Amino acid sequence: MIRLFIAVAFLLNFQTATAAEIQWHDWSAATLQKAQQEDKLILLNMSATWCGFCKKMKATTYKDADVLSEIEKNYIAVYADEAEYPELVKRFPKVGRPGTIILNADDEVIIYKNGYLKPQWMLWLLQAVVQQVAAVPKPAEQGTI
């Protein structure tokens, strides 16, 4: 009986853990405003329906529990398929597919990476950007000792 209870608890926990999904937002002024209000960065995932590594990244990297947690804490995630957002394709002509672009809430690019990022690499990138941004004083803090 105890084994059955443990097995059921494990399965329920596993289903809950794997059911976590990124809340993807559209690319819009409202998304930028949300990032400003929540004091978060924007993680822009440039993708394409024809891109095999985009599908792999969505199935692995964006399902990783640590990556999901970091995005939830510090980012507004935007999924942008190139067919739906041709203006982003024009704005970021050097970004391949998949493309990972991190912007601040003022729509300024902090960093971009081309290609598939393994979950651990994505986690390191997300954490490093947050640490770097936190180290830069905000305009109201500049000039104070």
N, CA, C and O atoms as CSV, one atom per row, in Angstrom:
chain,resi,resn,atom,element,x,y,z
A,1,MET,N,N,0.819,-1.189,0.000
A,1,MET,CA,C,0.000,0.000,0.000
A,1,MET,C,C,0.870,1.263,0.000
A,1,MET,O,O,0.585,2.220,-0.719
A,2,ILE,N,N,1.920,1.255,0.804
A,2,ILE,CA,C,2.810,2.417,0.854
A,2,ILE,C,C,3.507,2.609,-0.486
A,2,ILE,O,O,3.688,3.738,-0.943
A,3,ARG,N,N,3.899,1.495,-1.117
A,3,ARG,CA,C,4.548,1.599,-2.428
A,3,ARG,C,C,3.607,2.218,-3.458
A,3,ARG,O,O,4.025,3.033,-4.282
A,4,LEU,N,N,2.356,1.833,-3.406
A,4,LEU,CA,C,1.366,2.391,-4.322
A,4,LEU,C,C,1.214,3.892,-4.093
A,4,LEU,O,O,1.160,4.669,-5.046
A,5,PHE,N,N,1.145,4.292,-2.837
A,5,PHE,CA,C,1.033,5.709,-2.499
A,5,PHE,C,C,2.237,6.491,-3.018
A,5,PHE,O,O,2.081,7.567,-3.596
A,6,ILE,N,N,3.425,5.953,-2.813
A,6,ILE,CA,C,4.654,6.621,-3.280
A,6,ILE,C,C,4.660,6.714,-4.802
A,6,ILE,O,O,5.032,7.744,-5.365
A,7,ALA,N,N,4.246,5.634,-5.467
A,7,ALA,CA,C,4.219,5.639,-6.931
A,7,ALA,C,C,3.235,6.681,-7.460
A,7,ALA,O,O,3.550,7.415,-8.396
A,8,VAL,N,N,2.056,6.746,-6.867
A,8,VAL,CA,C,1.062,7.726,-7.302
A,8,VAL,C,C,1.551,9.144,-7.034
A,8,VAL,O,O,1.399,10.022,-7.883
A,9,ALA,N,N,2.134,9.375,-5.864
A,9,ALA,CA,C,2.661,10.704,-5.536
A,9,ALA,C,C,3.760,11.097,-6.510
A,9,ALA,O,O,3.818,12.246,-6.949
A,10,PHE,N,N,4.630,10.156,-6.853
A,10,PHE,CA,C,5.699,10.435,-7.803
A,10,PHE,C,C,5.131,10.806,-9.165
A,10,PHE,O,O,5.564,11.783,-9.777
A,11,LEU,N,N,4.164,10.030,-9.640
A,11,LEU,CA,C,3.568,10.307,-10.948
A,11,LEU,C,C,2.857,11.649,-10.973
A,11,LEU,O,O,2.969,12.388,-11.952
A,12,LEU,N,N,2.135,11.973,-9.924
A,12,LEU,CA,C,1.461,13.275,-9.866
A,12,LEU,C,C,2.476,14.407,-9.860
A,12,LEU,O,O,2.286,15.415,-10.540
A,13,ASN,N,N,3.544,14.249,-9.102
A,13,ASN,CA,C,4.593,15.260,-9.046
A,13,ASN,C,C,5.278,15.391,-10.400
A,13,ASN,O,O,5.568,16.504,-10.841
A,14,PHE,N,N,5.542,14.264,-11.066
A,14,PHE,CA,C,6.184,14.287,-12.373
A,14,PHE,C,C,5.292,14.986,-13.390
A,14,PHE,O,O,5.779,15.786,-14.189
A,15,GLN,N,N,3.992,14.698,-13.376
A,15,GLN,CA,C,3.075,15.337,-14.315
A,15,GLN,C,C,3.008,16.832,-14.077
A,15,GLN,O,O,2.965,17.607,-15.032
A,16,THR,N,N,2.999,17.250,-12.825
A,16,THR,CA,C,2.962,18.670,-12.503
A,16,THR,C,C,4.232,19.358,-12.977
A,16,THR,O,O,4.182,20.450,-13.543
A,17,ALA,N,N,5.380,18.708,-12.742
A,17,ALA,CA,C,6.664,19.305,-13.120
A,17,ALA,C,C,6.794,19.423,-14.633
A,17,ALA,O,O,7.325,20.415,-15.133
A,18,THR,N,N,6.313,18.416,-15.371
A,18,THR,CA,C,6.472,18.465,-16.821
A,18,THR,C,C,5.392,19.296,-17.497
A,18,THR,O,O,5.518,19.640,-18.672
A,19,ALA,N,N,4.333,19.622,-16.766
A,19,ALA,CA,C,3.245,20.395,-17.354
A,19,ALA,C,C,3.549,21.892,-17.383
A,19,ALA,O,O,2.834,22.661,-18.026
A,20,ALA,N,N,4.601,22.303,-16.691
A,20,ALA,CA,C,4.946,23.726,-16.648
A,20,ALA,C,C,5.277,24.219,-18.054
A,20,ALA,O,O,5.986,23.560,-18.815
A,21,GLU,N,N,4.759,25.363,-18.367
A,21,GLU,CA,C,4.959,25.961,-19.691
A,21,GLU,C,C,5.339,27.419,-19.540
A,21,GLU,O,O,4.969,28.074,-18.565
A,22,ILE,N,N,6.060,27.905,-20.487
A,22,ILE,CA,C,6.360,29.328,-20.536
A,22,ILE,C,C,5.102,30.060,-20.982
A,22,ILE,O,O,4.393,29.608,-21.881
A,23,GLN,N,N,4.839,31.174,-20.357
A,23,GLN,CA,C,3.737,32.018,-20.809
A,23,GLN,C,C,4.310,32.953,-21.876
A,23,GLN,O,O,4.929,33.969,-21.559
A,24,TRP,N,N,4.095,32.597,-23.135
A,24,TRP,CA,C,4.607,33.396,-24.241
A,24,TRP,C,C,3.705,34.596,-24.467
A,24,TRP,O,O,2.480,34.492,-24.398
A,25,HIS,N,N,4.321,35.727,-24.738
A,25,HIS,CA,C,3.590,36.957,-25.034
A,25,HIS,C,C,3.808,37.335,-26.497
A,25,HIS,O,O,4.759,36.880,-27.133
A,26,ASP,N,N,2.924,38.163,-27.016
A,26,ASP,CA,C,3.090,38.722,-28.357
A,26,ASP,C,C,4.080,39.878,-28.279
A,26,ASP,O,O,4.285,40.469,-27.219
A,27,TRP,N,N,4.680,40.186,-29.404
A,27,TRP,CA,C,5.545,41.359,-29.491
A,27,TRP,C,C,4.639,42.564,-29.675
A,27,TRP,O,O,3.992,42.709,-30.713
A,28,SER,N,N,4.592,43.434,-28.661
A,28,SER,CA,C,3.698,44.586,-28.740
A,28,SER,C,C,4.133,45.655,-27.738
A,28,SER,O,O,4.976,45.417,-26.872
A,29,ALA,N,N,3.545,46.820,-27.878
A,29,ALA,CA,C,3.796,47.903,-26.922
A,29,ALA,C,C,3.327,47.492,-25.530
A,29,ALA,O,O,3.940,47.867,-24.530
A,30,ALA,N,N,2.250,46.727,-25.464
A,30,ALA,CA,C,1.738,46.262,-24.163
A,30,ALA,C,C,2.757,45.358,-23.470
A,30,ALA,O,O,2.881,45.390,-22.246
A,31,THR,N,N,3.479,44.560,-24.239
A,31,THR,CA,C,4.505,43.690,-23.658
A,31,THR,C,C,5.657,44.519,-23.099
A,31,THR,O,O,6.164,44.229,-22.015
A,32,LEU,N,N,6.068,45.541,-23.830
A,32,LEU,CA,C,7.115,46.439,-23.334
A,32,LEU,C,C,6.657,47.138,-22.059
A,32,LEU,O,O,7.430,47.280,-21.111
A,33,GLN,N,N,5.421,47.567,-22.037
A,33,GLN,CA,C,4.873,48.238,-20.861
A,33,GLN,C,C,4.831,47.278,-19.664
A,33,GLN,O,O,5.132,47.671,-18.537
A,34,LYS,N,N,4.461,46.034,-19.917
A,34,LYS,CA,C,4.427,45.019,-18.857
A,34,LYS,C,C,5.827,44.807,-18.289
A,34,LYS,O,O,5.996,44.692,-17.075
A,35,ALA,N,N,6.822,44.758,-19.158
A,35,ALA,CA,C,8.209,44.585,-18.710
A,35,ALA,C,C,8.641,45.772,-17.846
A,35,ALA,O,O,9.315,45.590,-16.832
A,36,GLN,N,N,8.256,46.971,-18.242
A,36,GLN,CA,C,8.587,48.157,-17.449
A,36,GLN,C,C,7.907,48.122,-16.091
A,36,GLN,O,O,8.536,48.393,-15.068
A,37,GLN,N,N,6.629,47.792,-16.081
A,37,GLN,CA,C,5.871,47.759,-14.832
A,37,GLN,C,C,6.406,46.701,-13.870
A,37,GLN,O,O,6.453,46.924,-12.660
A,38,GLU,N,N,6.807,45.554,-14.407
A,38,GLU,CA,C,7.284,44.457,-13.565
A,38,GLU,C,C,8.800,44.477,-13.372
A,38,GLU,O,O,9.353,43.611,-12.694
A,39,ASP,N,N,9.469,45.462,-13.965
A,39,ASP,CA,C,10.922,45.585,-13.885
A,39,ASP,C,C,11.606,44.285,-14.317
A,39,ASP,O,O,12.447,43.733,-13.608
A,40,LYS,N,N,11.215,43.822,-15.504
A,40,LYS,CA,C,11.771,42.586,-16.056
A,40,LYS,C,C,12.401,42.853,-17.411
A,40,LYS,O,O,12.118,43.856,-18.066
A,41,LEU,N,N,13.257,41.937,-17.811
A,41,LEU,CA,C,13.856,41.970,-19.135
A,41,LEU,C,C,12.939,41.234,-20.106
A,41,LEU,O,O,12.008,40.544,-19.690
A,42,ILE,N,N,13.205,41.384,-21.388
A,42,ILE,CA,C,12.418,40.703,-22.411
A,42,ILE,C,C,13.295,39.649,-23.068
A,42,ILE,O,O,14.390,39.942,-23.548
A,43,LEU,N,N,12.802,38.430,-23.082
A,43,LEU,CA,C,13.455,37.330,-23.779
A,43,LEU,C,C,12.683,37.102,-25.068
A,43,LEU,O,O,11.545,36.632,-25.048
A,44,LEU,N,N,13.304,37.435,-26.177
A,44,LEU,CA,C,12.669,37.320,-27.490
A,44,LEU,C,C,13.210,36.081,-28.189
A,44,LEU,O,O,14.403,35.994,-28.478
A,45,ASN,N,N,12.337,35.133,-28.456
A,45,ASN,CA,C,12.697,33.894,-29.135
A,45,ASN,C,C,12.279,34.010,-30.596
A,45,ASN,O,O,11.099,33.883,-30.924
A,46,MET,N,N,13.251,34.251,-31.468
A,46,MET,CA,C,12.984,34.323,-32.909
A,46,MET,C,C,12.977,32.903,-33.457
A,46,MET,O,O,13.939,32.154,-33.288
A,47,SER,N,N,11.880,32.541,-34.117
A,47,SER,CA,C,11.696,31.172,-34.564
A,47,SER,C,C,11.128,31.143,-35.977
A,47,SER,O,O,10.785,32.173,-36.556
A,48,ALA,N,N,11.042,29.937,-36.506
A,48,ALA,CA,C,10.433,29.735,-37.821
A,48,ALA,C,C,9.856,28.326,-37.865
A,48,ALA,O,O,10.410,27.403,-37.267
A,49,THR,N,N,8.752,28.163,-38.568
A,49,THR,CA,C,8.103,26.855,-38.624
A,49,THR,C,C,8.969,25.807,-39.309
A,49,THR,O,O,8.846,24.618,-39.014
A,50,TRP,N,N,9.839,26.228,-40.215
A,50,TRP,CA,C,10.686,25.300,-40.948
A,50,TRP,C,C,11.936,24.893,-40.162
A,50,TRP,O,O,12.668,24.007,-40.604
A,51,CYS,N,N,12.196,25.509,-39.020
A,51,CYS,CA,C,13.462,25.355,-38.301
A,51,CYS,C,C,13.429,24.170,-37.326
A,51,CYS,O,O,12.704,24.188,-36.331
A,52,GLY,N,N,14.217,23.155,-37.629
A,52,GLY,CA,C,14.291,21.978,-36.772
A,52,GLY,C,C,14.872,22.271,-35.395
A,52,GLY,O,O,14.386,21.750,-34.391
A,53,PHE,N,N,15.913,23.105,-35.343
A,53,PHE,CA,C,16.513,23.427,-34.048
A,53,PHE,C,C,15.597,24.318,-33.209
A,53,PHE,O,O,15.686,24.309,-31.982
A,54,CYS,N,N,14.717,25.087,-33.858
A,54,CYS,CA,C,13.710,25.862,-33.110
A,54,CYS,C,C,12.775,24.920,-32.383
A,54,CYS,O,O,12.442,25.143,-31.219
A,55,LYS,N,N,12.351,23.865,-33.065
A,55,LYS,CA,C,11.464,22.876,-32.458
A,55,LYS,C,C,12.174,22.148,-31.323
A,55,LYS,O,O,11.586,21.889,-30.273
A,56,LYS,N,N,13.439,21.823,-31.545
A,56,LYS,CA,C,14.214,21.132,-30.506
A,56,LYS,C,C,14.368,22.024,-29.276
A,56,LYS,O,O,14.241,21.554,-28.145
A,57,MET,N,N,14.638,23.290,-29.491
A,57,MET,CA,C,14.816,24.213,-28.375
A,57,MET,C,C,13.517,24.377,-27.594
A,57,MET,O,O,13.526,24.434,-26.364
A,58,LYS,N,N,12.404,24.451,-28.314
A,58,LYS,CA,C,11.103,24.575,-27.649
A,58,LYS,C,C,10.784,23.318,-26.841
A,58,LYS,O,O,10.161,23.400,-25.782
A,59,ALA,N,N,11.212,22.149,-27.343
A,59,ALA,CA,C,10.921,20.875,-26.685
A,59,ALA,C,C,11.882,20.557,-25.538
A,59,ALA,O,O,11.536,19.783,-24.646
A,60,THR,N,N,13.072,21.137,-25.548
A,60,THR,CA,C,14.057,20.810,-24.509
A,60,THR,C,C,14.360,22.016,-23.623
A,60,THR,O,O,14.021,22.023,-22.439
A,61,THR,N,N,14.985,23.013,-24.187
A,61,THR,CA,C,15.443,24.170,-23.417
A,61,THR,C,C,14.293,24.875,-22.723
A,61,THR,O,O,14.378,25.189,-21.536
A,62,TYR,N,N,13.225,25.125,-23.452
A,62,TYR,CA,C,12.098,25.860,-22.885
A,62,TYR,C,C,11.157,24.973,-22.069
A,62,TYR,O,O,10.087,25.422,-21.658
A,63,LYS,N,N,11.541,23.732,-21.834
A,63,LYS,CA,C,10.805,22.835,-20.935
A,63,LYS,C,C,11.615,22.557,-19.659
A,63,LYS,O,O,11.099,21.968,-18.709
A,64,ASP,N,N,12.867,22.979,-19.642
A,64,ASP,CA,C,13.737,22.734,-18.495
A,64,ASP,C,C,13.245,23.521,-17.273
A,64,ASP,O,O,12.973,24.717,-17.370
A,65,ALA,N,N,13.132,22.848,-16.135
A,65,ALA,CA,C,12.574,23.467,-14.927
A,65,ALA,C,C,13.389,24.676,-14.467
A,65,ALA,O,O,12.810,25.683,-14.058
A,66,ASP,N,N,14.716,24.598,-14.526
A,66,ASP,CA,C,15.552,25.722,-14.082
A,66,ASP,C,C,15.429,26.916,-15.026
A,66,ASP,O,O,15.380,28.064,-14.584
A,67,VAL,N,N,15.379,26.639,-16.320
A,67,VAL,CA,C,15.200,27.709,-17.310
A,67,VAL,C,C,13.832,28.366,-17.115
A,67,VAL,O,O,13.716,29.591,-17.132
A,68,LEU,N,N,12.803,27.543,-16.931
A,68,LEU,CA,C,11.454,28.071,-16.707
A,68,LEU,C,C,11.413,28.962,-15.472
A,68,LEU,O,O,10.797,30.028,-15.491
A,69,SER,N,N,12.057,28.533,-14.420
A,69,SER,CA,C,12.070,29.308,-13.178
A,69,SER,C,C,12.762,30.657,-13.367
A,69,SER,O,O,12.271,31.683,-12.896
A,70,GLU,N,N,13.891,30.651,-14.052
A,70,GLU,CA,C,14.633,31.898,-14.288
A,70,GLU,C,C,13.825,32.856,-15.156
A,70,GLU,O,O,13.793,34.058,-14.893
A,71,ILE,N,N,13.180,32.333,-16.179
A,71,ILE,CA,C,12.349,33.178,-17.043
A,71,ILE,C,C,11.194,33.762,-16.242
A,71,ILE,O,O,10.898,34.953,-16.345
A,72,GLU,N,N,10.553,32.936,-15.458
A,72,GLU,CA,C,9.418,33.389,-14.641
A,72,GLU,C,C,9.817,34.525,-13.709
A,72,GLU,O,O,9.066,35.486,-13.539
A,73,LYS,N,N,10.996,34.416,-13.108
A,73,LYS,CA,C,11.461,35.417,-12.134
A,73,LYS,C,C,11.853,36.745,-12.763
A,73,LYS,O,O,11.536,37.807,-12.226
A,74,ASN,N,N,12.542,36.690,-13.904
A,74,ASN,CA,C,13.218,37.889,-14.386
A,74,ASN,C,C,12.893,38.334,-15.807
A,74,ASN,O,O,13.420,39.347,-16.269
A,75,TYR,N,N,12.041,37.601,-16.503
A,75,TYR,CA,C,11.831,37.894,-17.921
A,75,TYR,C,C,10.354,37.884,-18.308
A,75,TYR,O,O,9.524,37.239,-17.667
A,76,ILE,N,N,10.060,38.613,-19.366
A,76,ILE,CA,C,8.812,38.487,-20.107
A,76,ILE,C,C,9.221,37.780,-21.396
A,76,ILE,O,O,10.036,38.300,-22.158
A,77,ALA,N,N,8.663,36.606,-21.638
A,77,ALA,CA,C,9.056,35.802,-22.793
A,77,ALA,C,C,8.163,36.107,-23.991
A,77,ALA,O,O,6.936,36.116,-23.884
A,78,VAL,N,N,8.799,36.354,-25.127
A,78,VAL,CA,C,8.081,36.650,-26.371
A,78,VAL,C,C,8.484,35.620,-27.417
A,78,VAL,O,O,9.666,35.442,-27.711
A,79,TYR,N,N,7.489,34.950,-27.971
A,79,TYR,CA,C,7.719,34.010,-29.058
A,79,TYR,C,C,7.371,34.718,-30.361
A,79,TYR,O,O,6.250,35.195,-30.538
A,80,ALA,N,N,8.335,34.783,-31.265
A,80,ALA,CA,C,8.109,35.512,-32.519
A,80,ALA,C,C,8.476,34.633,-33.710
A,80,ALA,O,O,9.654,34.459,-34.023
A,81,ASP,N,N,7.473,34.089,-34.363
A,81,ASP,CA,C,7.697,33.352,-35.601
A,81,ASP,C,C,7.945,34.377,-36.705
A,81,ASP,O,O,7.231,35.375,-36.808
A,82,GLU,N,N,8.958,34.126,-37.525
A,82,GLU,CA,C,9.346,35.111,-38.535
A,82,GLU,C,C,8.223,35.427,-39.520
A,82,GLU,O,O,8.175,36.535,-40.053
A,83,ALA,N,N,7.330,34.492,-39.772
A,83,ALA,CA,C,6.220,34.744,-40.697
A,83,ALA,C,C,5.208,35.725,-40.105
A,83,ALA,O,O,4.552,36.467,-40.837
A,84,GLU,N,N,5.085,35.725,-38.781
A,84,GLU,CA,C,4.122,36.605,-38.116
A,84,GLU,C,C,4.702,37.979,-37.783
A,84,GLU,O,O,3.958,38.940,-37.588
A,85,TYR,N,N,6.021,38.067,-37.719
A,85,TYR,CA,C,6.667,39.319,-37.315
A,85,TYR,C,C,7.778,39.714,-38.295
A,85,TYR,O,O,8.951,39.708,-37.923
A,86,PRO,N,N,7.426,40.057,-39.542
A,86,PRO,CA,C,8.458,40.426,-40.519
A,86,PRO,C,C,9.238,41.672,-40.095
A,86,PRO,O,O,10.389,41.845,-40.496
A,87,GLU,N,N,8.617,42.548,-39.279
A,87,GLU,CA,C,9.336,43.738,-38.818
A,87,GLU,C,C,10.504,43.366,-37.908
A,87,GLU,O,O,11.512,44.072,-37.879
A,88,LEU,N,N,10.378,42.262,-37.163
A,88,LEU,CA,C,11.488,41.810,-36.316
A,88,LEU,C,C,12.594,41.178,-37.151
A,88,LEU,O,O,13.774,41.291,-36.817
A,89,VAL,N,N,12.211,40.514,-38.236
A,89,VAL,CA,C,13.206,39.944,-39.154
A,89,VAL,C,C,14.042,41.077,-39.746
A,89,VAL,O,O,15.262,40.957,-39.863
A,90,LYS,N,N,13.387,42.173,-40.118
A,90,LYS,CA,C,14.106,43.331,-40.662
A,90,LYS,C,C,14.950,44.017,-39.594
A,90,LYS,O,O,16.060,44.473,-39.869
A,91,ARG,N,N,14.426,44.089,-38.385
A,91,ARG,CA,C,15.147,44.765,-37.301
A,91,ARG,C,C,16.391,43.988,-36.882
A,91,ARG,O,O,17.408,44.585,-36.527
A,92,PHE,N,N,16.313,42.659,-36.921
A,92,PHE,CA,C,17.426,41.817,-36.481
A,92,PHE,C,C,17.899,40.917,-37.625
A,92,PHE,O,O,17.742,39.699,-37.553
A,93,PRO,N,N,18.477,41.504,-38.679
A,93,PRO,CA,C,18.840,40.710,-39.854
A,93,PRO,C,C,19.972,39.711,-39.611
A,93,PRO,O,O,20.102,38.738,-40.354
A,94,LYS,N,N,20.784,39.934,-38.593
A,94,LYS,CA,C,21.907,39.028,-38.322
A,94,LYS,C,C,21.553,37.901,-37.358
A,94,LYS,O,O,22.383,37.036,-37.077
A,95,VAL,N,N,20.321,37.911,-36.854
A,95,VAL,CA,C,19.900,36.882,-35.913
A,95,VAL,C,C,19.336,35.708,-36.692
A,95,VAL,O,O,18.395,35.851,-37.472
A,96,GLY,N,N,19.939,34.524,-36.462
A,96,GLY,CA,C,19.495,33.320,-37.150
A,96,GLY,C,C,18.307,32.676,-36.470
A,96,GLY,O,O,17.663,33.284,-35.616
A,97,ARG,N,N,18.025,31.459,-36.847
A,97,ARG,CA,C,16.932,30.693,-36.252
A,97,ARG,C,C,17.505,29.412,-35.686
A,97,ARG,O,O,18.219,28.707,-36.399
A,98,PRO,N,N,17.229,29.083,-34.458
A,98,PRO,CA,C,16.572,29.944,-33.493
A,98,PRO,C,C,17.479,31.101,-33.096
A,98,PRO,O,O,18.705,31.001,-33.117
A,99,GLY,N,N,16.844,32.175,-32.741
A,99,GLY,CA,C,17.571,33.350,-32.277
A,99,GLY,C,C,17.071,33.751,-30.911
A,99,GLY,O,O,15.866,33.818,-30.669
A,100,THR,N,N,17.997,34.015,-30.027
A,100,THR,CA,C,17.656,34.433,-28.670
A,100,THR,C,C,18.131,35.863,-28.500
A,100,THR,O,O,19.325,36.142,-28.602
A,101,ILE,N,N,17.198,36.769,-28.241
A,101,ILE,CA,C,17.522,38.180,-28.074
A,101,ILE,C,C,17.014,38.618,-26.706
A,101,ILE,O,O,15.860,38.376,-26.354
A,102,ILE,N,N,17.877,39.255,-25.952
A,102,ILE,CA,C,17.465,39.787,-24.657
A,102,ILE,C,C,17.506,41.309,-24.745
A,102,ILE,O,O,18.518,41.906,-25.113
A,103,LEU,N,N,16.373,41.918,-24.395
A,103,LEU,CA,C,16.235,43.366,-24.437
A,103,LEU,C,C,15.841,43.872,-23.057
A,103,LEU,O,O,15.287,43.139,-22.238
A,104,ASN,N,N,16.143,45.145,-22.824
A,104,ASN,CA,C,15.616,45.743,-21.597
A,104,ASN,C,C,14.209,46.261,-21.877
A,104,ASN,O,O,13.723,46.189,-23.006
A,105,ALA,N,N,13.570,46.777,-20.852
A,105,ALA,CA,C,12.177,47.233,-20.992
A,105,ALA,C,C,12.054,48.486,-21.855
A,105,ALA,O,O,10.947,48.875,-22.228
A,106,ASP,N,N,13.189,49.124,-22.176
A,106,ASP,CA,C,13.182,50.279,-23.080
A,106,ASP,C,C,13.417,49.864,-24.529
A,106,ASP,O,O,13.657,50.707,-25.393
A,107,ASP,N,N,13.347,48.557,-24.786
A,107,ASP,CA,C,13.478,48.009,-26.135
A,107,ASP,C,C,14.902,48.114,-26.676
A,107,ASP,O,O,15.102,48.180,-27.889
A,108,GLU,N,N,15.882,48.128,-25.791
A,108,GLU,CA,C,17.287,48.182,-26.197
A,108,GLU,C,C,17.888,46.784,-26.082
A,108,GLU,O,O,17.707,46.102,-25.073
A,109,VAL,N,N,18.604,46.363,-27.124
A,109,VAL,CA,C,19.203,45.033,-27.139
A,109,VAL,C,C,20.365,44.972,-26.148
A,109,VAL,O,O,21.248,45.831,-26.145
A,110,ILE,N,N,20.343,43.953,-25.321
A,110,ILE,CA,C,21.443,43.694,-24.393
A,110,ILE,C,C,22.392,42.677,-25.018
A,110,ILE,O,O,23.609,42.864,-25.016
A,111,ILE,N,N,21.821,41.596,-25.554
A,111,ILE,CA,C,22.637,40.547,-26.174
A,111,ILE,C,C,21.758,39.723,-27.108
A,111,ILE,O,O,20.542,39.647,-26.932
A,112,TYR,N,N,22.389,39.113,-28.098
A,112,TYR,CA,C,21.669,38.142,-28.907
A,112,TYR,C,C,22.589,36.973,-29.213
A,112,TYR,O,O,23.805,37.125,-29.330
A,113,LYS,N,N,21.982,35.810,-29.339
A,113,LYS,CA,C,22.711,34.583,-29.639
A,113,LYS,C,C,21.997,33.873,-30.770
A,113,LYS,O,O,20.768,33.816,-30.807
A,114,ASN,N,N,22.771,33.337,-31.684
A,114,ASN,CA,C,22.237,32.555,-32.789
A,114,ASN,C,C,22.311,31.072,-32.465
A,114,ASN,O,O,23.258,30.614,-31.827
A,115,GLY,N,N,21.327,30.340,-32.900
A,115,GLY,CA,C,21.377,28.893,-32.830
A,115,GLY,C,C,20.790,28.290,-31.567
A,115,GLY,O,O,20.344,28.981,-30.650
A,116,TYR,N,N,20.813,26.979,-31.568
A,116,TYR,CA,C,20.270,26.191,-30.468
A,116,TYR,C,C,21.101,26.389,-29.206
A,116,TYR,O,O,22.331,26.342,-29.241
A,117,LEU,N,N,20.413,26.610,-28.096
A,117,LEU,CA,C,21.071,26.708,-26.791
A,117,LEU,C,C,20.573,25.568,-25.914
A,117,LEU,O,O,19.374,25.444,-25.665
A,118,LYS,N,N,21.496,24.739,-25.448
A,118,LYS,CA,C,21.133,23.675,-24.509
A,118,LYS,C,C,20.566,24.320,-23.250
A,118,LYS,O,O,20.861,25.480,-22.962
A,119,PRO,N,N,19.753,23.575,-22.494
A,119,PRO,CA,C,19.154,24.157,-21.292
A,119,PRO,C,C,20.162,24.806,-20.340
A,119,PRO,O,O,19.926,25.919,-19.870
A,120,GLN,N,N,21.274,24.137,-20.050
A,120,GLN,CA,C,22.247,24.703,-19.115
A,120,GLN,C,C,22.865,25.981,-19.668
A,120,GLN,O,O,23.097,26.928,-18.916
A,121,TRP,N,N,23.132,26.024,-20.962
A,121,TRP,CA,C,23.700,27.227,-21.570
A,121,TRP,C,C,22.715,28.378,-21.501
A,121,TRP,O,O,23.089,29.513,-21.207
A,122,MET,N,N,21.445,28.076,-21.776
A,122,MET,CA,C,20.406,29.110,-21.704
A,122,MET,C,C,20.298,29.638,-20.274
A,122,MET,O,O,20.199,30.846,-20.064
A,123,LEU,N,N,20.317,28.748,-19.308
A,123,LEU,CA,C,20.228,29.174,-17.914
A,123,LEU,C,C,21.385,30.098,-17.565
A,123,LEU,O,O,21.177,31.146,-16.955
A,124,TRP,N,N,22.596,29.722,-17.943
A,124,TRP,CA,C,23.772,30.561,-17.663
A,124,TRP,C,C,23.638,31.926,-18.330
A,124,TRP,O,O,23.957,32.949,-17.725
A,125,LEU,N,N,23.169,31.943,-19.572
A,125,LEU,CA,C,22.992,33.205,-20.292
A,125,LEU,C,C,21.981,34.091,-19.570
A,125,LEU,O,O,22.247,35.267,-19.319
A,126,LEU,N,N,20.831,33.531,-19.241
A,126,LEU,CA,C,19.780,34.303,-18.567
A,126,LEU,C,C,20.270,34.855,-17.233
A,126,LEU,O,O,20.020,36.018,-16.916
A,127,GLN,N,N,20.960,34.039,-16.456
A,127,GLN,CA,C,21.467,34.474,-15.155
A,127,GLN,C,C,22.556,35.535,-15.306
A,127,GLN,O,O,22.585,36.509,-14.554
A,128,ALA,N,N,23.440,35.349,-16.270
A,128,ALA,CA,C,24.532,36.306,-16.476
A,128,ALA,C,C,23.999,37.679,-16.867
A,128,ALA,O,O,24.496,38.698,-16.387
A,129,VAL,N,N,23.000,37.711,-17.727
A,129,VAL,CA,C,22.430,38.991,-18.148
A,129,VAL,C,C,21.761,39.688,-16.967
A,129,VAL,O,O,21.923,40.896,-16.791
A,130,VAL,N,N,21.019,38.949,-16.164
A,130,VAL,CA,C,20.368,39.538,-14.993
A,130,VAL,C,C,21.423,40.114,-14.043
A,130,VAL,O,O,21.251,41.222,-13.533
A,131,GLN,N,N,22.503,39.381,-13.803
A,131,GLN,CA,C,23.574,39.869,-12.925
A,131,GLN,C,C,24.225,41.114,-13.491
A,131,GLN,O,O,24.505,42.057,-12.751
A,132,GLN,N,N,24.471,41.130,-14.791
A,132,GLN,CA,C,25.108,42.280,-15.428
A,132,GLN,C,C,24.216,43.513,-15.360
A,132,GLN,O,O,24.685,44.609,-15.053
A,133,VAL,N,N,22.932,43.332,-15.646
A,133,VAL,CA,C,21.997,44.449,-15.619
A,133,VAL,C,C,21.859,44.985,-14.194
A,133,VAL,O,O,21.766,46.196,-13.992
A,134,ALA,N,N,21.844,44.101,-13.219
A,134,ALA,CA,C,21.726,44.519,-11.820
A,134,ALA,C,C,22.941,45.320,-11.376
A,134,ALA,O,O,22.834,46.159,-10.482
A,135,ALA,N,N,24.097,45.072,-11.989
A,135,ALA,CA,C,25.327,45.759,-11.606
A,135,ALA,C,C,25.412,47.181,-12.164
A,135,ALA,O,O,26.204,47.989,-11.678
A,136,VAL,N,N,24.608,47.489,-13.174
A,136,VAL,CA,C,24.616,48.821,-13.773
A,136,VAL,C,C,23.651,49.724,-13.012
A,136,VAL,O,O,22.470,49.396,-12.892
A,137,PRO,N,N,24.127,50.847,-12.501
A,137,PRO,CA,C,23.216,51.731,-11.758
A,137,PRO,C,C,22.143,52.316,-12.670
A,137,PRO,O,O,22.392,52.627,-13.835
A,138,LYS,N,N,20.955,52.457,-12.115
A,138,LYS,CA,C,19.855,53.073,-12.850
A,138,LYS,C,C,20.058,54.593,-12.817
A,138,LYS,O,O,20.745,55.099,-11.930
A,139,PRO,N,N,19.473,55.322,-13.764
A,139,PRO,CA,C,19.682,56.764,-13.828
A,139,PRO,C,C,19.461,57.487,-12.499
A,139,PRO,O,O,20.201,58.418,-12.179
A,140,ALA,N,N,18.483,57.089,-11.740
A,140,ALA,CA,C,18.204,57.743,-10.453
A,140,ALA,C,C,19.316,57.469,-9.429
A,140,ALA,O,O,19.500,58.235,-8.483
A,141,GLU,N,N,20.055,56.365,-9.630
A,141,GLU,CA,C,21.111,55.988,-8.692
A,141,GLU,C,C,22.461,56.584,-9.078
A,141,GLU,O,O,23.360,56.657,-8.240
A,142,GLN,N,N,22.618,56.998,-10.296
A,142,GLN,CA,C,23.908,57.526,-10.753
A,142,GLN,C,C,24.236,58.814,-10.024
A,142,GLN,O,O,23.370,59.656,-9.787
A,143,GLY,N,N,25.462,58.942,-9.687
A,143,GLY,CA,C,25.919,60.166,-9.028
A,143,GLY,C,C,25.735,60.133,-7.513
A,143,GLY,O,O,26.126,61.072,-6.820
A,144,THR,N,N,25.149,59.069,-7.002
A,144,THR,CA,C,25.000,58.965,-5.544
A,144,THR,C,C,26.118,58.120,-4.971
A,144,THR,O,O,26.649,57.233,-5.640
A,145,ILE,N,N,26.465,58.393,-3.756
A,145,ILE,CA,C,27.542,57.630,-3.101
A,145,ILE,C,C,26.956,56.776,-2.023
A,145,ILE,O,O,27.684,56.051,-1.345
